[in-house]
């Protein structure tokens, strides 16, 4: 049997147990994901007090001016089509404070789903839907 793999029944049992364990973990992860609210649920009725509104240029750059002595939060939203599916992205980040000029980079690292400034206390979908009148 040179060059052929020989599997004995004990090894098959170990592999089967590992596959069952991984399938169970995958099922649990899917269940948690389905119970996690999307950002659309949080922002469905979100209407912040707008201090200033702007649109990005073709390179994604924008300029806003605001008083240095105020604590403000920047809310940004964008949408894009991928095939026939619309993807929506949200950012909610603290505005740089105490500086005359700053560059703010909106990326995957500071999307609302990442929540770098700790704005959201993530609740399961069921709790969110129960609290909606």
Secondary structure, DSSP 8 states (H G I E B T S, - for coil): -TT-----HHHHHHHHHHHHHHHHHHHHHHHHHHHB--HHHHHTT-----S------TTS-------TTS--EEEEEEEEEETTEEEEEEEEEE---S-SS------GGGBTTT-TT------BHHHHHHH--
